[in-house]
Amino acid sequence: MELRQLRYLVRTIELGSISQAALDLGIAQSAISQQIQRLEGELATRLLQRTASGVIPTDAGLAFLAHAQLALRHAESAAAAAQHARLSGSVSVGLAPTTAGVVGFPLLEAMRAAYPDIRLHLVEGMSGHLAAMLNARDLDLAILFDLAEGRRWSHTRLLEERLFLIQAADDGGGEAPPISLAQLAAMPLIIPTRRHGLRRSIDAAFQRLDIQPMIVAEIDSLYVLMDAVGQGLAATLQPWAALARQDTTRLRWAEVEDPETRRSNELCSLSDDELSPAALATRVVLGRLPGELVAQGRWRGVTLAACRT
């Protein structure tokens, strides 16, 4: 089995055509066909099925594809590392918008200081979308929330975030005394849609109290949501990290004291044998960064955890 065979197969599946893969790779179509046939012969199974419009992977081809993509990524990282004296490579990290507001730039700074030759690819998105990208191996690492049981990732519990009531403040912003969910029953709220993990946590907390909250808008964009709150449209329930990119002089926030209003943050990654040395090093940096930010007062409203699973 040769790397070029993997490369030819992966590109053919991605483009759905041997001829298009040949054009893309700049080699003869016959060379691609020959190498894929040799690979199929070595594996004693068909990887591609020919159709009138091109080719599609067989079930065996789909199973082989994910491992072939990882092998190619590791080969590229190994080649890059061999060309540099220091640890190098590319690492993709997924962060939710609230987390990115607190962790994003400090992570870039920390990696730049410790591993200047590692190139970070930061992806900001909803936790569910990041989980799907991690499953598809489009990400190496991600900080996700309230994981369902049965995930096959390696994961470390980082911290729990408490939720805060955040609203516009005409008379100067700042922190207000703690508040209970029961006090919010008649307060207009803007919160994310039910596709968002935070919304599911909020709904569950209100349901435990048999309260129907007054939801006036559902917004999945953190930026639009916080703009609406800042303009006084309604209040919201968010972790303190949502304030990281805001002008807090025009906002007031109060911690929700109900113990059920918590969001668990987990550092998730592919298994150790699937991660490159650069990704393993990045995971170490990302794992210790929350503790440093909390100690510096740059991430508030959290309780650190140190439980590795």
C-alpha positions as MATLAB code, in Angstrom:
seq = 'MELRQLRYLVRTIELGSISQAALDLGIAQSAISQQIQRLEGELATRLLQRTASGVIPTDAGLAFLAHAQLALRHAESAAAAAQHARLSGSVSVGLAPTTAGVVGFPLLEAMRAAYPDIRLHLVEGMSGHLAAMLNARDLDLAILFDLAEGRRWSHTRLLEERLFLIQAADDGGGEAPPISLAQLAAMPLIIPTRRHGLRRSIDAAFQRLDIQPMIVAEIDSLYVLMDAVGQGLAATLQPWAALARQDTTRLRWAEVEDPETRRSNELCSLSDDELSPAALATRVVLGRLPGELVAQGRWRGVTLAACRT';
ca = [
       0.000    0.000    0.000;
       1.459    3.339   -1.075;
       0.607    6.905   -0.120;
      -0.012    7.810   -3.742;
      -2.653    5.076   -3.944;
      -4.411    6.593   -0.930;
      -4.119   10.071   -2.407;
      -5.553    8.952   -5.759;
      -8.441    7.111   -4.126;
      -9.362    9.957   -1.776;
      -9.357   12.564   -4.529;
     -11.389   10.319   -6.835;
     -14.053    9.817   -4.161;
     -14.094   13.543   -3.331;
     -14.614   14.512   -6.991;
     -16.731   11.492   -7.958;
     -14.749   10.951  -11.134;
     -11.438    9.363  -12.094;
     -11.047   11.767  -15.016;
     -11.649   14.809  -12.777;
      -9.164   13.463  -10.222;
      -6.609   13.013  -12.991;
      -7.049   16.630  -14.089;
      -6.862   17.872  -10.520;
      -3.717   15.873   -9.712;
      -2.074   16.499  -13.084;
      -1.495   12.851  -13.968;
      -2.838   10.397  -16.531;
      -6.264    8.882  -15.936;
      -4.860    5.434  -16.631;
      -2.297    5.865  -13.842;
      -5.045    6.564  -11.304;
      -7.137    3.613  -12.476;
      -4.134    1.298  -12.340;
      -3.103    2.325   -8.815;
      -6.657    2.038   -7.456;
      -6.984   -1.408   -9.033;
      -3.723   -2.465   -7.367;
      -5.006   -1.176   -4.042;
      -8.272   -3.087   -4.474;
      -6.288   -6.185   -5.341;
      -4.145   -5.868   -2.237;
      -7.221   -5.428   -0.057;
      -9.163   -8.100   -1.950;
     -12.266   -5.907   -2.085;
     -13.897   -3.338   -4.332;
     -13.514    0.262   -3.152;
     -15.256    2.020   -6.046;
     -18.410    1.367   -8.002;
     -18.563    2.677  -11.540;
     -21.744    4.495  -12.608;
     -22.902    6.254  -15.757;
     -21.951    9.632  -14.259;
     -18.657    8.650  -12.621;
     -17.736    6.623   -9.544;
     -19.080    6.255   -6.002;
     -17.466    4.478   -3.050;
     -18.682    1.041   -2.016;
     -19.386    0.358    1.661;
     -15.809   -0.892    1.943;
     -14.608    2.251    0.190;
     -16.440    4.486    2.654;
     -14.985    2.571    5.599;
     -11.508    2.821    4.077;
     -11.858    6.535    3.218;
     -11.744    7.929    6.772;
      -8.587    5.995    7.592;
      -6.978    6.961    4.290;
      -7.662   10.653    4.964;
      -6.087   10.376    8.418;
      -3.074    8.544    7.010;
      -2.528   11.308    4.458;
      -2.843   14.030    7.105;
      -0.331   12.270    9.347;
       2.032   11.772    6.414;
       1.849   15.492    5.608;
       2.490   16.376    9.255;
       5.415   13.952    9.398;
       6.927   15.465    6.267;
       6.529   18.978    7.660;
       8.083   17.949   10.979;
      11.042   16.376    9.205;
      11.666   19.643    7.380;
      11.777   21.702   10.555;
      13.809   21.375   13.697;
      10.841   22.352   15.838;
       7.450   20.709   16.210;
       5.293   21.763   13.285;
       2.135   20.915   11.410;
      -1.468   22.051   11.096;
      -4.060   21.584   13.855;
      -7.793   22.347   13.602;
      -9.642   23.465   16.750;
     -13.379   24.064   17.108;
     -14.816   26.596   19.582;
     -18.368   27.787   20.229;
     -18.858   31.576   19.893;
     -18.956   32.195   23.674;
     -15.863   30.038   24.218;
     -14.026   31.626   21.303;
     -14.583   35.062   22.831;
     -12.618   34.029   25.919;
     -10.225   31.356   24.650;
      -9.593   32.153   20.973;
      -6.919   34.841   21.102;
      -5.199   33.530   24.287;
      -4.871   30.157   22.536;
      -3.240   31.800   19.524;
      -0.874   33.678   21.847;
       0.023   30.585   23.871;
       0.651   28.452   20.794;
       2.685   31.184   19.144;
       4.917   31.368   22.209;
       5.320   27.617   22.752;
       5.096   26.186   19.216;
       5.609   28.921   16.615;
       5.754   26.423   13.738;
       2.354   24.868   14.455;
      -0.327   26.454   12.288;
      -3.727   26.678   13.982;
      -6.991   26.481   12.085;
      -9.699   27.860   14.390;
     -13.338   27.096   13.565;
     -16.164   28.924   15.356;
     -19.573   27.269   15.336;
     -22.437   25.810   17.319;
     -21.490   22.893   19.552;
     -23.600   20.403   17.571;
     -21.967   21.452   14.303;
     -18.506   21.161   15.844;
     -19.354   17.685   17.138;
     -20.341   16.626   13.619;
     -17.076   18.031   12.257;
     -15.118   16.119   14.908;
     -16.948   12.921   13.992;
     -16.103   13.548   10.331;
     -12.467   14.163   11.321;
     -12.608   17.697    9.954;
     -11.417   18.840   13.401;
      -8.666   17.534   15.652;
      -9.911   19.166   18.847;
     -13.002   20.992   20.077;
     -14.476   22.324   23.300;
     -18.019   20.944   23.457;
     -20.866   21.068   25.964;
     -22.811   18.446   27.929;
     -21.744   15.400   25.946;
     -24.141   12.562   25.316;
     -23.051    9.161   26.524;
     -21.309    6.808   24.134;
     -19.002    9.230   22.360;
     -15.833    7.565   21.167;
     -13.702   10.662   21.504;
     -11.029   11.274   24.073;
     -12.425   13.942   26.378;
     -11.433   15.876   29.468;
     -13.854   17.855   31.614;
     -12.482   21.390   31.819;
     -15.038   23.383   33.803;
     -18.668   24.183   34.459;
     -20.084   27.558   33.458;
     -22.849   29.151   35.479;
     -25.565   31.041   33.618;
     -26.232   34.763   33.977;
     -29.208   36.958   33.267;
     -27.860   39.673   30.954;
     -29.836   42.786   30.080;
     -29.378   46.391   28.974;
     -28.498   48.946   31.655;
     -29.443   52.582   31.053;
     -27.828   53.758   34.277;
     -24.423   52.092   33.897;
     -23.518   48.433   33.655;
     -22.042   45.996   36.113;
     -22.820   42.928   38.144;
     -26.097   42.725   40.037;
     -27.054   40.431   42.949;
     -27.821   36.779   42.115;
     -31.278   35.952   40.843;
     -33.393   32.791   40.660;
     -35.119   31.296   37.629;
     -38.474   31.700   39.367;
     -37.970   35.482   39.281;
     -37.671   35.353   35.476;
     -41.084   33.822   34.776;
     -42.540   37.077   33.404;
     -39.363   38.572   31.957;
     -39.064   38.800   28.127;
     -36.129   36.660   26.985;
     -34.074   36.197   23.832;
     -32.437   32.775   23.709;
     -31.056   30.388   21.061;
     -33.227   27.911   19.167;
     -33.679   24.323   20.291;
     -30.865   23.213   17.984;
     -28.514   24.868   20.449;
     -27.324   22.922   23.492;
     -27.660   25.974   25.718;
     -31.361   26.260   24.850;
     -31.957   22.652   25.828;
     -30.304   23.294   29.199;
     -32.437   26.409   29.748;
     -35.657   24.604   28.804;
     -34.864   21.726   31.152;
     -34.179   24.126   34.032;
     -37.511   25.938   33.554;
     -39.400   22.649   33.140;
     -38.104   21.411   36.485;
     -39.800   24.452   38.036;
     -42.930   24.028   35.895;
     -42.388   27.526   34.463;
     -43.172   28.591   30.902;
     -40.647   31.357   30.082;
     -41.637   34.408   28.032;
     -39.502   33.987   24.909;
     -39.847   36.930   22.522;
     -37.141   35.917   20.024;
     -34.911   32.949   19.189;
     -31.479   33.805   17.772;
     -28.582   31.412   17.147;
     -26.074   34.151   16.271;
     -24.378   35.311   19.481;
     -23.499   38.672   17.913;
     -27.057   39.449   16.817;
     -28.478   38.166   20.098;
     -26.196   40.345   22.220;
     -26.855   43.372   19.993;
     -30.586   42.905   20.564;
     -30.027   42.633   24.317;
     -27.832   45.723   24.306;
     -30.555   47.689   22.510;
     -33.024   46.761   25.244;
     -35.228   44.411   23.213;
     -35.182   41.777   25.980;
     -32.846   39.993   28.386;
     -30.971   36.722   27.776;
     -29.494   33.783   29.661;
     -25.872   33.115   28.774;
     -22.600   32.112   30.413;
     -20.355   34.993   31.492;
     -18.168   34.337   28.430;
     -20.879   35.923   26.263;
     -19.774   39.277   27.710;
     -16.180   38.885   26.513;
     -16.711   40.848   23.282;
     -19.289   43.297   24.633;
     -19.232   46.859   25.891;
     -20.123   45.950   29.469;
     -20.711   49.590   30.441;
     -24.206   49.294   28.926;
     -25.032   45.823   30.235;
     -25.998   44.436   33.631;
     -25.608   40.783   34.553;
     -26.732   38.668   37.503;
     -25.767   35.092   38.235;
     -28.644   32.612   38.160;
     -28.340   30.872   41.506;
     -30.304   27.695   40.669;
     -27.749   24.820   40.761;
     -29.243   23.176   37.650;
     -28.279   26.132   35.449;
     -24.800   24.927   34.610;
     -23.039   24.096   31.352;
     -20.240   21.532   31.314;
     -17.270   22.264   29.004;
     -15.376   19.245   27.659;
     -12.120   19.244   25.710;
     -12.748   16.595   23.038;
     -10.368   15.143   20.489;
      -9.826   12.212   18.231;
      -8.138    9.264   19.922;
      -4.449    9.636   20.754;
      -3.345    7.289   17.978;
      -5.194    9.440   15.428;
      -3.679   12.762   16.538;
      -0.455   14.136   15.134;
       2.322   15.256   17.526;
       1.301   18.861   16.797;
      -2.309   18.121   17.759;
      -1.233   16.352   20.957;
       0.865   19.392   21.913;
      -2.046   21.728   21.151;
      -4.353   19.638   23.324;
      -1.994   20.050   26.281;
      -1.929   23.840   25.821;
      -5.708   24.063   25.392;
      -6.245   21.855   28.434;
      -4.330   24.121   30.802;
      -5.439   27.441   29.307;
      -8.843   27.689   31.089;
      -7.178   27.413   34.507;
      -4.783   30.209   33.608;
      -7.595   32.434   32.335;
      -9.656   31.843   35.474;
      -6.655   32.619   37.697;
      -6.103   35.881   35.784;
      -9.748   36.878   36.158;
     -10.307   36.669   32.405;
     -12.923   33.893   32.590;
     -15.498   34.361   35.327;
     -18.558   32.478   36.474;
     -16.917   29.069   36.157;
     -15.925   26.139   38.366;
     -12.816   24.306   37.221;
     -12.790   20.516   37.005;
      -9.990   18.008   36.665;
     -11.737   14.763   35.719;
     -10.208   12.940   32.740;
     -12.254   10.266   30.964;
];
